[in-house]
Amino acid sequence: MTVVLSAHGVRKTYSGFTALDDCSFELHAGRTLGVVGESGSGKSTLGRIVMRLLQPDAGTVELGGTDLFGLRATPLRTARRRIQLVPQDPRHALNPAMTVGDNLRFQFAAQRLPRATWTARTNELLDQVALTRDYVHAWPYELSGGQAQRIAIARAIAGRPDVLVCDEAVSALDKSVQAQVLNTFADLQKEMGVALLFISHDLAVIDHISDDVLVLNRGITVESGRTRDVLGDPQDAYTRELLAARSVVGVP
């Protein structure tokens, strides 16, 4: 399988506090790597580093075999189209002064999609995230949490990226809506072959969506491997604690 995103020996400290310590992983095309841990475990720091929003103190991050932190402006702009973020709170990520259609068109312009394709691409994206085309005229404040997250997903896949970094992307949703959005991710993965780096504190969500899992505790990787193996027979006490405390993903 093709490795689309990898990290090797990533370390990050803040004023003497170690947020990540020698963290490594490989994410393969068409698969989902779940990153799980409690608040303060380093998972969101890892997400910011792989998006190149934060500089690590040590280690490397490669996108398609290319060192992200070795890229200059022009190739970095191209690389950013290949890795996109789905945020925790889409209401803060969508411009409230723009309709859904305008939010999507702003993304098209940023990614330099040909203007002649914008209308067709908007319709296609709404179809892909299971929203009717009438939503193009909606304002962000008119959307439910699940609808807003679907628009955020549509915006993220606008340029057909190789990787989506999903940082607590369903944590603000009700359990039944969580399952619907998770199924949207799964459908997109089958359709597009996109890889997901899925960050969550909720082990039930990780169990539901992930092929592979990385368990972080205070910046240290305590377990990693195929989800069914790690969660079926956890070797570390911390993973067993997370399993004991996990919630249940709702059924749509």
C-alpha positions in Angstrom: 0.0 0.0 0.0 1.1 3.5 -0.8 2.2 5.7 2.1 0.6 9.1 1.6 1.6 10.7 4.9 4.2 9.8 7.5 5.9 11.2 10.6 9.2 10.1 12.0 10.5 10.9 15.4 8.4 14.0 15.8 9.1 15.9 19.1 7.5 19.1 20.3 7.9 20.9 23.7 6.4 24.1 25.1 8.3 25.9 27.9 9.7 22.6 29.2 6.5 20.6 28.7 6.8 17.8 26.2 3.7 17.7 24.1 5.1 15.0 21.7 8.0 12.7 22.2 9.4 10.6 19.3 6.1 10.2 17.6 6.0 8.2 14.3 3.3 6.8 12.0 2.5 5.9 8.5 -0.9 6.6 6.8 -1.7 4.6 3.7 -3.9 5.6 0.8 -7.6 4.9 1.3 -7.2 4.0 5.0 -8.0 5.7 8.2 -5.5 6.2 11.0 -7.2 7.1 14.3 -5.2 9.1 16.8 -6.7 8.8 20.3 -5.9 10.1 23.7 -7.2 12.3 26.5 -6.9 16.1 26.5 -3.2 17.0 26.7 -2.1 13.7 25.1 -0.5 15.6 22.1 -2.9 14.5 19.4 -4.0 18.0 18.3 -0.4 19.1 18.4 0.4 16.2 16.0 -2.4 17.3 13.7 -1.1 20.9 13.6 2.4 19.7 12.8 1.3 17.5 9.9 -0.7 20.4 8.5 2.5 22.5 8.8 0.8 24.9 11.1 3.3 24.2 13.8 7.1 23.6 13.6 8.4 20.4 15.4 11.5 20.6 17.5 12.7 17.4 15.9 11.6 14.8 13.4 10.2 14.9 9.9 6.8 14.8 8.2 6.5 13.6 4.7 3.6 14.0 2.3 3.8 11.5 -0.5 7.5 11.0 0.3 8.3 14.8 0.3 9.5 16.5 3.4 6.8 19.1 4.2 9.2 21.2 6.2 11.7 21.4 3.4 9.3 23.0 1.0 9.4 26.6 -0.1 6.4 28.8 -0.9 5.4 27.6 -4.4 5.7 23.8 -3.8 4.2 24.2 -0.3 1.1 25.9 -1.8 0.8 22.9 -4.1 1.3 20.5 -1.2 -1.4 22.2 0.9 -4.0 21.3 -1.7 -3.2 17.6 -1.1 -3.8 17.8 2.7 -6.9 19.5 4.1 -8.4 20.0 7.5 -11.9 19.2 8.8 -12.2 21.2 12.0 -13.9 20.5 15.3 -16.3 23.5 15.0 -17.3 24.2 11.5 -19.4 27.2 12.6 -16.2 29.0 13.4 -14.5 27.8 10.2 -17.2 29.0 7.8 -17.4 32.7 7.1 -20.7 33.8 8.6 -20.9 36.7 6.1 -21.0 34.3 3.2 -23.6 31.8 2.0 -22.6 28.2 1.7 -22.1 28.7 -2.0 -19.8 31.6 -1.4 -17.8 29.7 1.2 -17.3 26.9 -1.3 -16.4 29.4 -4.1 -13.9 31.1 -1.8 -12.2 27.7 -1.4 -12.2 27.1 -5.2 -10.5 30.4 -5.7 -7.9 29.7 -3.1 -7.1 26.4 -4.7 -7.2 28.0 -8.2 -9.9 25.8 -9.6 -11.0 27.0 -13.1 -13.9 29.4 -12.6 -15.9 27.6 -15.3 -16.1 24.5 -13.1 -17.3 26.2 -10.0 -21.1 25.7 -10.4 -20.8 22.0 -11.4 -18.3 21.4 -8.6 -20.5 23.0 -6.0 -23.4 20.8 -7.0 -21.2 17.7 -7.0 -19.8 18.5 -3.6 -23.3 18.9 -2.1 -24.3 15.6 -3.6 -21.2 13.9 -2.1 -22.0 15.1 1.4 -25.7 14.1 1.1 -27.1 17.7 1.1 -29.6 19.0 -1.5 -28.4 21.7 -3.8 -30.8 24.3 -2.2 -28.2 24.5 0.6 -26.0 26.6 -1.7 -28.1 29.6 -0.7 -28.1 28.9 3.0 -26.2 31.0 5.6 -24.0 29.2 8.2 -26.3 30.3 11.1 -29.2 28.5 9.4 -27.3 25.1 9.5 -27.5 22.4 12.1 -24.2 21.2 13.6 -24.3 18.1 11.3 -25.1 20.2 8.2 -22.4 22.7 9.0 -19.9 19.8 9.3 -21.0 18.4 6.0 -20.3 21.8 4.4 -16.9 21.8 6.1 -16.2 18.4 4.6 -17.4 19.5 1.2 -15.0 22.5 1.3 -12.1 20.2 2.4 -12.5 17.8 -0.5 -13.1 20.6 -3.1 -9.6 20.1 -4.6 -9.7 16.3 -4.3 -6.9 16.0 -1.6 -5.0 12.9 -0.8 -5.4 13.3 3.0 -8.0 14.8 5.3 -6.9 15.7 8.8 -10.0 15.4 11.0 -9.4 17.1 14.4 -12.3 16.1 16.7 -14.5 16.4 13.7 -17.6 14.8 15.3 -17.0 15.6 19.0 -19.5 18.5 19.0 -22.3 16.4 17.5 -25.0 14.3 19.0 -24.3 10.6 18.9 -26.9 9.8 16.2 -25.5 12.7 14.0 -21.9 11.5 14.7 -22.7 8.2 13.1 -24.2 9.9 10.0 -21.2 12.1 9.6 -18.8 9.2 10.1 -20.7 7.3 7.4 -20.2 10.3 5.1 -16.5 10.0 5.7 -16.6 6.3 4.9 -18.5 6.8 1.7 -16.1 9.5 0.5 -13.2 7.3 1.3 -14.6 4.5 -0.9 -15.5 7.0 -3.7 -12.3 9.1 -3.6 -9.7 6.9 -2.0 -8.8 9.7 0.4 -6.8 8.8 3.5 -8.0 10.1 6.9 -5.9 11.1 9.9 -8.8 11.0 12.4 -8.0 12.7 15.8 -10.4 12.0 18.7 -10.6 11.6 22.4 -13.5 9.2 22.0 -12.3 5.6 21.5 -15.8 4.5 20.3 -15.5 6.9 17.4 -12.0 5.6 16.6 -13.1 2.0 16.8 -16.0 2.8 14.5 -14.0 4.5 11.7 -10.3 3.6 11.9 -8.4 0.8 10.1 -5.3 1.6 12.2 -4.8 3.4 15.5 -2.2 5.4 17.4 -2.7 5.7 21.1 -1.0 8.7 22.7 -0.5 9.4 26.4 1.2 12.6 27.5 2.9 12.8 24.1 4.2 9.2 24.1 2.9 6.5 21.7 1.8 3.7 24.0 0.3 1.4 21.4 -0.1 1.4 17.6 -1.3 -1.1 14.9 -4.4 -2.4 13.3 -7.4 -1.1 15.3 -8.9 -4.6 15.7 -5.7 -5.9 17.2 -4.9 -3.0 19.5 -8.5 -2.7 20.8 -9.1 -6.4 20.8 -6.1 -7.1 23.0 -4.7 -3.9 24.4 -1.2 -4.3 25.9 -1.0 -1.0 27.8 -3.0 0.0 30.9 -3.8 3.4 29.5 -5.5 1.8 26.4 -7.5 -0.4 28.7 -8.6 2.6 30.7 -9.8 4.3 27.5 -11.7 1.1 26.5 -13.4 1.0 29.9 -14.5 4.6 29.6 -15.6 4.7 25.9 -19.0 5.9 24.9 -21.3 4.4 22.2 -21.6 5.8 18.7 -25.2 6.3 17.8 -27.1 4.5 15.0 -28.4 6.8 12.3 
